[in-house]
C-alpha cells in the first residue's frame, strides 16, 4: 500500500508530466492559449489547468491501477492530446474520464 509520501510524490510527478507535455509543442500551446485565454483567465490559468489535469490523472491511476507499471509516458501524452482536443472547460469528472481512457489504452 502506498504511503502518504508516495501519493504526494506520484501527484507531483503527474502534474509535472502533464505540464511538460502540455508545453512541449510551442505552436500547439500558443494556438490553445490564444483560443482560450479569456476562459482560462490568462497565463496562470494554464498552470491551474495542468494542476487539475495532473490531479485527475493521479486519481485515475489510484482507482484503476494503484501499482500500475504500464506505459505511463504514453498515457500522459494521450491524456494531454485529449485535453487539447476537448478544450479547457472540462468538469472534474471529464478530466477523470479522459485520464482513465488514456490509462486503459496503454495497459
Secondary structure, 3 states (H helix, E strand, C coil): CCCHHHHHHHHHHHHHHHHHHHHCCHHHHHHHHHHHHHHHCCHHHHHHHHHHHHHHHHHHHHHHCCCCCCCHHHHHHHHHHHHHHHCCCCCHHHHHHHHHHHHHHCC
